[in-house]
Amino acid sequence: MVIGILTVSISIPQANSLKDKRRVVKSIKDRLRNGFNVSVAEIGEQDIWRTALLGIAVISEDATYANGVLSRVQDLIQNNRDAIMTSCELEWR
């Protein structure tokens, strides 16, 4: 069994309130959960309007499959028009 953990920092330049930020973060989280069957949580920067820190996890018997899922997750976040990925870190356990 392998556990892949992707930690992603995003910038939300158009957010002018926590409500704006939460709308964007919720949209990303819902798309990831529904599209890739991964666990997603906002793990930091909750009170800062224009940045968010997301933790995304996948568990699988096959490391290649897990790596592919997290690669597609990263692509989805990079192509999101409401947020800009500022950093990304992948960890395996």
Secondary structure, 3 states (H helix, E strand, C coil): CEEEEEEEEEECCCCCCHHHHHHHHHHHHHHHHHHHCCEEEEEECCCCCCEEEEEEEEEECCHHHHHHHHHHHHHHHHCCCCCEEEEEEEEEC
